[in-house]
Structure formats: structure tokens, C-alpha cells
Amino acid sequence: MSPRATPIWDLWPAGLRWQPMSRQLRTVWVLRSLLNLFILAVLASVPLTIWLGWEGPLWALGGYVVIAGLRAFTVVRVVASWGYAEREEDFLVRHGLLTRRLNIVPYGRIQLIDLSAGPIERMFGLTTVKVRTAALGSTVEVPGLDPHVAAALRDRLAVRAAEVREGL
């Protein structure tokens, strides 16, 4: 079989149980997108009104509806692409549709683990785990977790990181 026959993204580490994100993350990301797009549509309606008259806001509204519909459609697939897994030596996070990413964080490189939740995430009971590593500016995020799951993940990662550092 030639190297081109099997795409690299079909070669995710085998034998892992990938943990998915909460289904409510879709709702959170859609709401966040709708809010951002609404602000953009309002800002776009001003110059459109100047150029096109009173038809300008209708064009801005039409653009908002089309882009919001496309974003809502893609969010379902984007959230489904996220997952994380824990192995003996490292922590893995995968995500992405067009640009797929696989982050592998060795436990010995973990410096800091943050839990965060914005206002919309808190409304839906979700938390994001941010893992900062020894590499300058390197952060791996796991969004859309139940707060109890996020706290348990944080604790497991912290214990494993401490164990690995003790062994050095």
C-alpha cells in the first residue's frame, strides 16, 4: 500500500477511548456566533444604509441570516470533531474539520491547569479546561465539559504531572 493510500488523519492513535464534549457545547457556540454575527450585521447596516438607502439594513439582515445558518450547520460537525484521551505518558486532544489537530501533551510538560467558564457557558453548565505547558505560549483547551468532569480531569492531570516530575 502506498503512503498516499492511508491519509494521516485516519491514523489517530488506536485503542484509545476518546471522550466527547457535551452536546450543549453546540448550543453555546451557536449562541456565541449569533451574538457576534448580530453585532457585525448592525455595524454593516450603517455603511449599507449610506450606500443603498433603506434597503441597506435588509441586505445586512439577509447576510446575517445566511451566515448564521451556515455557522449553525457547521457547529454540529465542529463539536463532534472534539475529543480527548488520557494515556500513561501523555494527554491527547483532537479537533478540527478543515484543519485537523492532534495535540499530545506529555504529563511532565504540564505547568498549569485552568478551569474557565464564560457567562454563556455557565448558563448551560459547561467548563473549559486549559492546560498550559512548559513551551512558551503553548496552551491546549478542552471546551464543553460538565464542571464535575472538568474538575476531575484537572485533578487527574495535576496528579499525573506531579508524579512524572517526582520521577525526574
N, CA, C and O atoms as a DFTB+ gen file, in Angstrom:
672 C
 N C O
     1  1       0.850      -1.164       0.000
     2  2       0.000       0.000       0.000
     3  2       0.903       1.236       0.000
     4  3       1.848       1.314       0.785
     5  1       0.621       2.178      -0.858
     6  2       1.437       3.386      -0.951
     7  2       1.136       4.304       0.226
     8  3       0.072       4.194       0.834
     9  1       2.061       5.215       0.560
    10  2       1.830       6.136       1.675
    11  2       0.614       7.015       1.463
    12  3       0.007       7.467       2.434
    13  1       0.245       7.267       0.218
    14  2      -0.894       8.147      -0.041
    15  2      -2.227       7.416       0.114
    16  3      -3.273       8.063       0.157
    17  1      -2.217       6.106       0.198
    18  2      -3.457       5.334       0.285
    19  2      -4.152       5.521       1.635
    20  3      -5.380       5.478       1.704
    21  1      -3.387       5.727       2.705
    22  2      -3.967       5.918       4.030
    23  2      -3.656       7.326       4.518
    24  3      -2.515       7.611       4.882
    25  1      -4.648       8.212       4.533
    26  2      -4.393       9.572       4.993
    27  2      -3.915       9.558       6.449
    28  3      -4.322       8.707       7.240
    29  1      -3.068      10.492       6.777
    30  2      -2.512      10.572       8.129
    31  2      -3.613      10.719       9.180
    32  3      -3.457      10.247      10.306
    33  1      -4.723      11.368       8.825
    34  2      -5.764      11.611       9.820
    35  2      -6.619      10.382      10.080
    36  3      -7.450      10.387      10.988
    37  1      -6.426       9.328       9.293
    38  2      -7.077       8.068       9.606
    39  2      -6.215       7.248      10.560
    40  3      -6.592       6.142      10.947
    41  1      -5.071       7.781      10.935
    42  2      -4.139       7.073      11.799
    43  2      -4.112       7.664      13.208
    44  3      -3.044       7.758      13.812
    45  1      -5.263       8.061      13.740
    46  2      -5.313       8.517      15.124
    47  2      -4.778       7.389      15.987
    48  3      -4.920       6.222      15.621
    49  1      -4.168       7.700      17.118
    50  2      -3.690       6.615      17.987
    51  2      -4.807       5.608      18.265
    52  3      -5.902       5.977      18.690
    53  1      -4.515       4.350      18.022
    54  2      -5.531       3.297      18.138
    55  2      -5.687       2.846      19.591
    56  3      -4.798       3.044      20.419
    57  1      -6.816       2.249      19.871
    58  2      -7.055       1.660      21.180
    59  2      -7.368       2.664      22.273
    60  3      -7.334       2.322      23.455
    61  1      -7.674       3.904      21.894
    62  2      -7.995       4.913      22.905
    63  2      -9.499       5.113      22.986
    64  3     -10.223       4.948      22.005
    65  1      -9.940       5.465      24.156
    66  2     -11.348       5.805      24.342
    67  2     -11.441       7.324      24.348
    68  3     -11.200       7.963      25.372
    69  1     -11.790       7.897      23.207
    70  2     -11.886       9.349      23.081
    71  2     -13.145       9.833      23.806
    72  3     -14.243       9.328      23.568
    73  1     -12.974      10.793      24.671
    74  2     -14.085      11.372      25.413
    75  2     -14.663      12.539      24.608
    76  3     -13.917      13.442      24.229
    77  1     -15.957      12.542      24.341
    78  2     -16.559      13.636      23.561
    79  2     -16.878      14.838      24.450
    80  3     -16.863      14.750      25.678
    81  1     -17.161      15.937      23.807
    82  2     -17.596      17.135      24.520
    83  2     -19.107      17.044      24.749
    84  3     -19.792      16.230      24.129
    85  1     -19.606      17.876      25.630
    86  2     -21.039      17.903      25.906
    87  2     -21.809      18.341      24.667
    88  3     -21.332      19.169      23.891
    89  1     -22.992      17.785      24.487
    90  2     -23.835      18.181      23.352
    91  2     -24.281      19.632      23.487
    92  3     -24.594      20.281      22.489
    93  1     -24.311      20.137      24.702
    94  2     -24.730      21.526      24.889
    95  2     -23.693      22.527      24.397
    96  3     -23.991      23.713      24.254
    97  1     -22.483      22.058      24.139
    98  2     -21.461      22.937      23.589
    99  2     -21.903      23.480      22.231
   100  3     -21.558      24.604      21.865
   101  1     -22.664      22.682      21.488
   102  2     -23.195      23.164      20.200
   103  2     -24.047      24.404      20.408
   104  3     -23.892      25.402      19.705
   105  1     -24.944      24.334      21.376
   106  2     -25.830      25.458      21.651
   107  2     -25.035      26.687      22.071
   108  3     -25.323      27.799      21.627
   109  1     -24.040      26.489      22.924
   110  2     -23.224      27.604      23.391
   111  2     -22.505      28.259      22.223
   112  3     -22.514      29.484      22.096
   113  1     -21.880      27.451      21.365
   114  2     -21.136      28.020      20.245
   115  2     -22.056      28.675      19.221
   116  3     -21.683      29.681      18.618
   117  1     -23.251      28.125      19.014
   118  2     -24.204      28.752      18.097
   119  2     -24.655      30.090      18.667
   120  3     -24.695      31.081      17.937
   121  1     -24.996      30.144      19.950
   122  2     -25.411      31.409      20.563
   123  2     -24.302      32.454      20.493
   124  3     -24.557      33.619      20.190
   125  1     -23.077      32.034      20.772
   126  2     -21.946      32.964      20.707
   127  2     -21.770      33.487      19.284
   128  3     -21.523      34.676      19.084
   129  1     -21.898      32.604      18.299
   130  2     -21.767      33.020      16.898
   131  2     -22.889      33.967      16.498
   132  3     -22.649      34.969      15.824
   133  1     -24.111      33.653      16.911
   134  2     -25.241      34.512      16.572
   135  2     -25.067      35.907      17.165
   136  3     -25.384      36.903      16.516
   137  1     -24.569      35.980      18.383
   138  2     -24.340      37.284      19.008
   139  2     -23.267      38.067      18.254
   140  3     -23.449      39.248      17.959
   141  1     -22.156      37.413      17.946
   142  2     -21.086      38.095      17.203
   143  2     -21.548      38.520      15.814
   144  3     -21.247      39.628      15.369
   145  1     -22.271      37.650      15.133
   146  2     -22.763      37.987      13.801
   147  2     -23.799      39.106      13.852
   148  3     -23.855      39.934      12.943
   149  1     -24.613      39.143      14.898
   150  2     -25.596      40.216      15.029
   151  2     -24.906      41.565      15.174
   152  3     -25.305      42.549      14.551
   153  1     -23.865      41.600      16.003
   154  2     -23.107      42.849      16.163
   155  2     -22.492      43.266      14.833
   156  3     -22.523      44.443      14.472
   157  1     -21.934      42.306      14.107
   158  2     -21.363      42.587      12.796
   159  2     -22.418      43.087      11.817
   160  3     -22.155      44.011      11.047
   161  1     -23.606      42.489      11.836
   162  2     -24.690      42.908      10.936
   163  2     -25.139      44.328      11.250
   164  3     -25.409      45.112      10.340
   165  1     -25.221      44.660      12.538
   166  2     -25.609      46.025      12.922
   167  2     -24.558      47.016      12.432
   168  3     -24.897      48.067      11.889
   169  1     -23.281      46.680      12.623
   170  2     -22.215      47.564      12.155
   171  2     -22.207      47.676      10.630
   172  3     -21.935      48.747      10.087
   173  1     -22.502      46.580       9.945
   174  2     -22.523      46.601       8.483
   175  2     -23.731      47.360       7.947
   176  3     -23.680      47.884       6.835
   177  1     -24.804      47.428       8.708
   178  2     -26.009      48.101       8.209
   179  2     -25.816      49.606       8.083
   180  3     -26.505      50.244       7.287
   181  1     -24.901      50.185       8.847
   182  2     -24.677      51.638       8.764
   183  2     -24.117      52.024       7.396
   184  3     -24.728      52.840       6.707
   185  1     -22.962      51.461       6.971
   186  2     -22.492      51.847       5.635
   187  2     -23.421      51.390       4.513
   188  3     -23.539      52.065       3.490
   189  1     -24.080      50.244       4.703
   190  2     -25.021      49.787       3.682
   191  2     -26.206      50.741       3.555
   192  3     -26.717      50.947       2.454
   193  1     -26.645      51.320       4.661
   194  2     -27.733      52.296       4.625
   195  2     -27.275      53.554       3.894
   196  3     -28.037      54.146       3.130
   197  1     -26.031      53.958       4.132
   198  2     -25.499      55.143       3.459
   199  2     -25.423      54.898       1.949
   200  3     -25.776      55.779       1.165
   201  1     -24.967      53.710       1.533
   202  2     -24.792      53.419       0.114
   203  2     -26.088      53.054      -0.596
   204  3     -26.322      53.470      -1.731
   205  1     -26.929      52.273       0.080
   206  2     -28.117      51.730      -0.593
   207  2     -29.426      52.332      -0.122
   208  3     -30.483      51.985      -0.650
   209  1     -29.385      53.203       0.834
   210  2     -30.621      53.754       1.384
   211  2     -31.237      52.776       2.374
   212  3     -30.534      52.049       3.075
   213  1     -32.568      52.775       2.414
   214  2     -33.248      51.942       3.405
   215  2     -33.217      50.450       3.069
   216  3     -33.671      49.627       3.864
   217  1     -32.693      50.103       1.914
   218  2     -32.527      48.680       1.597
   219  2     -31.276      48.101       2.272
   220  3     -31.144      46.883       2.386
   221  1     -30.370      48.959       2.713
   222  2     -29.124      48.522       3.346
   223  2     -29.328      47.601       4.538
   224  3     -28.717      46.533       4.592
   225  1     -30.180      47.986       5.508
   226  2     -30.407      47.082       6.641
   227  2     -31.013      45.742       6.232
   228  3     -30.761      44.730       6.886
   229  1     -31.804      45.719       5.169
   230  2     -32.364      44.448       4.691
   231  2     -31.257      43.547       4.151
   232  3     -31.282      42.336       4.372
   233  1     -30.280      44.132       3.440
   234  2     -29.141      43.348       2.967
   235  2     -28.317      42.830       4.138
   236  3     -27.857      41.688       4.127
   237  1     -28.132      43.679       5.151
   238  2     -27.384      43.243       6.339
   239  2     -28.124      42.112       7.040
   240  3     -27.501      41.138       7.464
   241  1     -29.429      42.223       7.165
   242  2     -30.227      41.164       7.793
   243  2     -30.163      39.876       6.982
   244  3     -30.030      38.789       7.545
   245  1     -30.257      39.998       5.651
   246  2     -30.163      38.812       4.796
   247  2     -28.809      38.132       4.931
   248  3     -28.735      36.905       4.997
   249  1     -27.736      38.917       4.972
   250  2     -26.398      38.354       5.171
   251  2     -26.284      37.667       6.517
   252  3     -25.673      36.606       6.641
   253  1     -26.886      38.294       7.531
   254  2     -26.867      37.708       8.879
   255  2     -27.551      36.346       8.884
   256  3     -27.030      35.386       9.451
   257  1     -28.701      36.267       8.261
   258  2     -29.465      35.008       8.249
   259  2     -28.691      33.915       7.516
   260  3     -28.629      32.779       7.986
   261  1     -28.103      34.250       6.371
   262  2     -27.364      33.247       5.597
   263  2     -26.133      32.764       6.364
   264  3     -25.919      31.559       6.500
   265  1     -25.330      33.694       6.863
   266  2     -24.105      33.308       7.569
   267  2     -24.430      32.586       8.869
   268  3     -23.754      31.619       9.220
   269  1     -25.450      33.035       9.586
   270  2     -25.834      32.371      10.831
   271  2     -26.314      30.948      10.561
   272  3     -26.020      30.035      11.333
   273  1     -27.046      30.760       9.476
   274  2     -27.494      29.409       9.120
   275  2     -26.336      28.490       8.790
   276  3     -26.315      27.336       9.218
   277  1     -25.369      28.994       8.030
   278  2     -24.188      28.194       7.706
   279  2     -23.392      27.859       8.964
   280  3     -22.929      26.730       9.126
   281  1     -23.233      28.827       9.843
   282  2     -22.469      28.593      11.071
   283  2     -23.177      27.560      11.951
   284  3     -22.531      26.664      12.494
   285  1     -24.490      27.679      12.092
   286  2     -25.234      26.710      12.906
   287  2     -25.105      25.307      12.326
   288  3     -25.016      24.334      13.074
   289  1     -25.095      25.195      11.007
   290  2     -24.952      23.898      10.352
   291  2     -23.572      23.299      10.621
   292  3     -23.462      22.101      10.884
   293  1     -22.530      24.107      10.558
   294  2     -21.173      23.578      10.731
   295  2     -20.819      23.312      12.191
   296  3     -19.973      22.462      12.470
   297  1     -21.447      24.018      13.123
   298  2     -21.114      23.834      14.540
   299  2     -21.348      22.399      14.985
   300  3     -20.581      21.878      15.794
   301  1     -22.369      21.762      14.485
   302  2     -22.660      20.375      14.861
   303  2     -21.465      19.482      14.542
   304  3     -21.066      18.662      15.369
   305  1     -20.900      19.635      13.364
   306  2     -19.749      18.823      12.970
   307  2     -18.484      19.245      13.703
   308  3     -17.650      18.404      14.040
   309  1     -18.337      20.531      13.949
   310  2     -17.139      21.011      14.651
   311  2     -17.096      20.445      16.063
   312  3     -16.050      19.966      16.501
   313  1     -18.202      20.491      16.777
   314  2     -18.236      19.968      18.142
   315  2     -18.001      18.463      18.141
   316  3     -17.340      17.943      19.040
   317  1     -18.527      17.763      17.157
   318  2     -18.325      16.311      17.088
   319  2     -16.857      15.950      16.835
   320  3     -16.434      14.836      17.146
   321  1     -16.085      16.877      16.277
   322  2     -14.674      16.588      15.993
   323  2     -13.799      16.671      17.244
   324  3     -12.677      16.164      17.241
   325  1     -14.290      17.296      18.305
   326  2     -13.502      17.446      19.532
   327  2     -13.519      16.159      20.345
   328  3     -14.533      15.463      20.409
   329  1     -12.400      15.857      20.956
   330  2     -12.311      14.721      21.856
   331  2     -10.986      14.750      22.596
   332  3     -10.021      15.363      22.141
   333  1     -10.949      14.085      23.737
   334  2      -9.692      13.994      24.483
   335  2      -9.532      12.578      25.014
   336  3     -10.502      11.841      25.192
   337  1      -8.280      12.225      25.259
   338  2      -7.973      10.893      25.782
   339  2      -6.752      11.003      26.685
   340  3      -5.895      11.869      26.503
   341  1      -6.696      10.111      27.655
   342  2      -5.558      10.072      28.573
   343  2      -4.834       8.754      28.373
   344  3      -5.448       7.687      28.364
   345  1      -3.511       8.840      28.210
   346  2      -2.680       7.651      28.126
   347  2      -1.740       7.646      29.331
   348  3      -1.768       8.563      30.153
   349  1      -0.927       6.631      29.427
   350  2       0.001       6.516      30.559
   351  2       0.997       7.674      30.622
   352  3       1.294       8.185      31.702
   353  1       1.506       8.081      29.470
   354  2       2.575       9.077      29.432
   355  2       2.117      10.463      29.013
   356  3       2.827      11.443      29.243
   357  1       0.935      10.563      28.397
   358  2       0.534      11.861      27.865
   359  2      -0.980      12.014      27.771
   360  3      -1.745      11.069      27.961
   361  1      -1.372      13.241      27.471
   362  2      -2.760      13.658      27.354
   363  2      -2.966      14.103      25.907
   364  3      -2.160      14.868      25.378
   365  1      -4.039      13.633      25.257
   366  2      -4.274      13.937      23.852
   367  2      -5.582      14.699      23.674
   368  3      -6.581      14.410      24.334
   369  1      -5.557      15.669      22.777
   370  2      -6.755      16.422      22.409
   371  2      -6.782      16.508      20.888
   372  3      -5.791      16.881      20.261
   373  1      -7.930      16.159      20.298
   374  2      -8.085      16.246      18.845
   375  2      -9.286      17.127      18.522
   376  3     -10.259      17.179      19.274
   377  1      -9.200      17.818      17.384
   378  2     -10.319      18.631      16.917
   379  2     -10.044      19.134      15.514
   380  3      -8.922      19.042      15.016
   381  1     -11.078      19.665      14.883
   382  2     -10.936      20.305      13.592
   383  2     -11.646      19.594      12.467
   384  3     -11.719      18.366      12.428
   385  1     -12.173      20.396      11.542
   386  2     -12.799      19.861      10.344
   387  2     -11.884      20.050       9.141
   388  3     -11.434      19.076       8.537
   389  1     -11.610      21.296       8.798
   390  2     -10.736      21.564       7.663
   391  2      -9.277      21.376       8.053
   392  3      -8.519      20.690       7.367
   393  1      -8.903      21.989       9.149
   394  2      -7.553      21.813       9.673
   395  2      -7.673      20.951      10.912
   396  3      -8.123      21.418      11.958
   397  1      -7.277      19.709      10.799
   398  2      -7.384      18.795      11.929
   399  2      -6.138      18.913      12.796
   400  3      -5.022      19.043      12.292
   401  1      -6.344      18.867      14.085
   402  2      -5.232      18.989      15.020
   403  2      -5.261      17.855      16.029
   404  3      -6.318      17.430      16.496
   405  1      -4.081      17.384      16.343
   406  2      -3.904      16.409      17.409
   407  2      -2.809      16.960      18.308
   408  3      -1.644      17.021      17.916
   409  1      -3.189      17.358      19.513
   410  2      -2.232      17.862      20.495
   411  2      -1.893      16.735      21.459
   412  3      -2.784      16.113      22.039
   413  1      -0.610      16.477      21.625
   414  2      -0.150      15.471      22.569
   415  2       0.681      16.193      23.620
   416  3       1.719      16.776      23.308
   417  1       0.223      16.151      24.857
   418  2       0.892      16.857      25.948
   419  2       1.470      15.831      26.915
   420  3       0.712      15.152      27.608
   421  1       2.789      15.703      26.977
   422  2       3.385      14.809      27.979
   423  2       3.104      15.365      29.381
   424  3       3.187      16.572      29.606
   425  1       2.775      14.484      30.305
   426  2       2.426      14.940      31.653
   427  2       3.561      15.731      32.300
   428  3       3.309      16.657      33.072
   429  1       4.792      15.378      31.995
   430  2       5.931      16.075      32.579
   431  2       6.079      17.512      32.115
   432  3       6.807      18.284      32.738
   433  1       5.397      17.895      31.020
   434  2       5.486      19.261      30.496
   435  2       4.370      20.165      31.011
   436  3       4.390      21.371      30.766
   437  1       3.401      19.595      31.719
   438  2       2.273      20.395      32.210
   439  2       2.746      21.315      33.328
   440  3       3.350      20.868      34.303
   441  1       2.462      22.616      33.172
   442  2       2.838      23.613      34.157
   443  2       1.639      24.128      34.952
   444  3       1.740      24.367      36.155
   445  1       0.512      24.297      34.275
   446  2      -0.648      24.923      34.896
   447  2      -1.919      24.372      34.259
   448  3      -1.965      24.128      33.054
   449  1      -2.945      24.181      35.077
   450  2      -4.232      23.703      34.572
   451  2      -5.303      24.665      35.073
   452  3      -5.497      24.818      36.279
   453  1      -5.995      25.312      34.136
   454  2      -7.036      26.287      34.463
   455  2      -8.409      25.725      34.142
   456  3      -8.570      24.951      33.198
   457  1      -9.391      26.118      34.929
   458  2     -10.796      25.894      34.591
   459  2     -11.398      27.266      34.353
   460  3     -11.172      28.188      35.135
   461  1     -12.167      27.409      33.276
   462  2     -12.803      28.690      32.991
   463  2     -14.186      28.452      32.411
   464  3     -14.467      27.408      31.822
   465  1     -15.042      29.450      32.593
   466  2     -16.396      29.385      32.038
   467  2     -16.915      30.809      31.888
   468  3     -17.014      31.551      32.865
   469  1     -17.242      31.179      30.659
   470  2     -17.831      32.490      30.409
   471  2     -19.301      32.488      30.794
   472  3     -19.833      31.467      31.228
   473  1     -19.958      33.633      30.634
   474  2     -21.367      33.720      31.048
   475  2     -22.292      32.750      30.308
   476  3     -23.180      32.153      30.916
   477  1     -22.083      32.592      28.998
   478  2     -22.953      31.675      28.255
   479  2     -22.668      30.231      28.661
   480  3     -23.595      29.431      28.794
   481  1     -21.380      29.890      28.860
   482  2     -21.037      28.539      29.303
   483  2     -21.657      28.243      30.668
   484  3     -22.176      27.149      30.892
   485  1     -21.604      29.205      31.569
   486  2     -22.187      28.993      32.904
   487  2     -23.696      28.799      32.833
   488  3     -24.262      28.026      33.606
   489  1     -24.351      29.501      31.905
   490  2     -25.804      29.328      31.747
   491  2     -26.146      27.889      31.391
   492  3     -27.199      27.383      31.779
   493  1     -25.257      27.228      30.653
   494  2     -25.501      25.864      30.214
   495  2     -24.726      24.836      31.035
   496  3     -24.722      23.650      30.705
   497  1     -24.076      25.284      32.093
   498  2     -23.368      24.370      32.984
   499  2     -22.152      23.719      32.346
   500  3     -21.928      22.521      32.519
   501  1     -21.360      24.501      31.607
   502  2     -20.171      23.971      30.937
   503  2     -18.910      24.671      31.436
   504  3     -18.957      25.809      31.903
   505  1     -17.792      23.976      31.330
   506  2     -16.500      24.496      31.764
   507  2     -15.450      24.108      30.728
   508  3     -15.560      23.073      30.071
   509  1     -14.429      24.957      30.593
   510  2     -13.295      24.672      29.706
   511  2     -12.068      24.408      30.559
   512  3     -11.788      25.144      31.506
   513  1     -11.337      23.355      30.221
   514  2     -10.073      23.040      30.872
   515  2      -8.965      23.537      29.958
   516  3      -8.919      23.183      28.780
   517  1      -8.063      24.366      30.505
   518  2      -6.912      24.858      29.749
   519  2      -5.652      24.305      30.388
   520  3      -5.400      24.502      31.577
   521  1      -4.862      23.607      29.575
   522  2      -3.615      23.010      30.044
   523  2      -2.469      23.808      29.434
   524  3      -2.307      23.844      28.214
   525  1      -1.678      24.446      30.288
   526  2      -0.516      25.211      29.829
   527  2       0.725      24.358      30.050
   528  3       0.889      23.709      31.083
   529  1       1.592      24.382      29.044
   530  2       2.781      23.547      29.108
   531  2       4.039      24.389      29.280
   532  3       3.987      25.618      29.308
   533  1       5.170      23.697      29.396
   534  2       6.443      24.364      29.575
   535  2       6.871      25.131      28.328
   536  3       7.691      26.044      28.423
   537  1       6.336      24.780      27.173
   538  2       6.657      25.507      25.951
   539  2       6.032      26.896      26.021
   540  3       4.892      27.052      26.459
   541  1       6.772      27.883      25.597
   542  2       6.320      29.271      25.674
   543  2       5.024      29.466      24.899
   544  3       4.965      29.193      23.700
   545  1       4.003      29.931      25.572
   546  2       2.733      30.234      24.931
   547  2       1.929      29.036      24.471
   548  3       0.990      29.195      23.691
   549  1       2.264      27.860      24.922
   550  2       1.561      26.669      24.478
   551  2       0.414      26.334      25.437
   552  3       0.634      26.078      26.621
   553  1      -0.794      26.340      24.912
   554  2      -1.982      26.021      25.697
   555  2      -2.852      25.054      24.899
   556  3      -3.044      25.222      23.694
   557  1      -3.367      24.054      25.579
   558  2      -4.299      23.105      24.977
   559  2      -5.615      23.260      25.716
   560  3      -5.646      23.234      26.946
   561  1      -6.705      23.422      24.973
   562  2      -8.019      23.609      25.581
   563  2      -8.914      22.411      25.324
   564  3      -8.878      21.791      24.261
   565  1      -9.725      22.104      26.340
   566  2     -10.774      21.091      26.217
   567  2     -12.073      21.785      26.622
   568  3     -12.368      21.892      27.812
   569  1     -12.858      22.260      25.639
   570  2     -14.073      23.008      25.956
   571  2     -15.272      22.097      26.191
   572  3     -15.259      20.920      25.831
   573  1     -16.309      22.667      26.804
   574  2     -17.595      21.994      26.862
   575  2     -17.683      20.788      27.758
   576  3     -18.291      19.781      27.394
   577  1     -17.080      20.877      28.936
   578  2     -17.177      19.770      29.889
   579  2     -18.100      20.146      31.036
   580  3     -18.197      21.313      31.417
   581  1     -18.771      19.149      31.577
   582  2     -19.528      19.333      32.809
   583  2     -18.541      19.776      33.888
   584  3     -17.425      19.259      33.928
   585  1     -18.910      20.714      34.767
   586  2     -17.956      21.196      35.777
   587  2     -17.349      20.088      36.635
   588  3     -16.176      20.176      36.997
   589  1     -18.110      19.055      36.966
   590  2     -17.569      17.958      37.767
   591  2     -16.563      17.135      36.967
   592  3     -15.537      16.712      37.499
   593  1     -16.858      16.913      35.699
   594  2     -15.931      16.189      34.826
   595  2     -14.656      17.007      34.635
   596  3     -13.553      16.461      34.656
   597  1     -14.812      18.327      34.449
   598  2     -13.653      19.202      34.270
   599  2     -12.778      19.210      35.521
   600  3     -11.552      19.147      35.423
   601  1     -13.400      19.287      36.690
   602  2     -12.620      19.296      37.940
   603  2     -11.902      17.961      38.133
   604  3     -10.755      17.933      38.578
   605  1     -12.566      16.863      37.803
   606  2     -11.921      15.548      37.928
   607  2     -10.764      15.412      36.938
   608  3      -9.722      14.856      37.284
   609  1     -10.932      15.910      35.715
   610  2      -9.855      15.884      34.729
   611  2      -8.683      16.735      35.211
   612  3      -7.531      16.310      35.127
   613  1      -8.969      17.926      35.713
   614  2      -7.917      18.790      36.250
   615  2      -7.132      18.079      37.345
   616  3      -5.902      18.113      37.358
   617  1      -7.847      17.438      38.258
   618  2      -7.181      16.748      39.363
   619  2      -6.329      15.579      38.868
   620  3      -5.204      15.398      39.333
   621  1      -6.851      14.785      37.929
   622  2      -6.076      13.664      37.382
   623  2      -4.819      14.139      36.666
   624  3      -3.744      13.560      36.825
   625  1      -4.967      15.205      35.872
   626  2      -3.805      15.741      35.159
   627  2      -2.765      16.286      36.135
   628  3      -1.566      16.086      35.942
   629  1      -3.219      16.969      37.174
   630  2      -2.289      17.531      38.156
   631  2      -1.539      16.419      38.896
   632  3      -0.331      16.520      39.113
   633  1      -2.243      15.378      39.275
   634  2      -1.601      14.255      39.980
   635  2      -0.595      13.571      39.069
   636  3       0.525      13.289      39.495
   637  1      -0.967      13.298      37.828
   638  2      -0.038      12.642      36.910
   639  2       1.180      13.516      36.618
   640  3       2.302      13.017      36.530
   641  1       0.955      14.815      36.470
   642  2       2.082      15.722      36.216
   643  2       3.027      15.739      37.408
   644  3       4.245      15.733      37.231
   645  1       2.480      15.759      38.625
   646  2       3.326      15.741      39.822
   647  2       4.088      14.424      39.931
   648  3       5.262      14.418      40.298
   649  1       3.433      13.314      39.616
   650  2       4.101      12.012      39.668
   651  2       5.266      11.933      38.696
   652  3       6.335      11.424      39.032
   653  1       5.051      12.438      37.493
   654  2       6.111      12.398      36.487
   655  2       7.274      13.294      36.897
   656  3       8.434      12.909      36.745
   657  1       6.977      14.486      37.417
   658  2       8.043      15.400      37.854
   659  2       8.820      14.831      39.032
   660  3      10.026      15.056      39.133
   661  1       8.155      14.096      39.931
   662  2       8.848      13.465      41.053
   663  2       9.816      12.412      40.561
   664  3      10.894      12.238      41.129
   665  1       9.437      11.707      39.506
   666  2      10.283      10.647      38.964
   667  2      11.505      11.164      38.236
   668  3      12.440      10.406      37.977
   669  1      11.511      12.448      37.900
   670  2      12.667      13.011      37.193
   671  2      13.744      13.233      38.158
   672  3      14.819      13.703      37.786
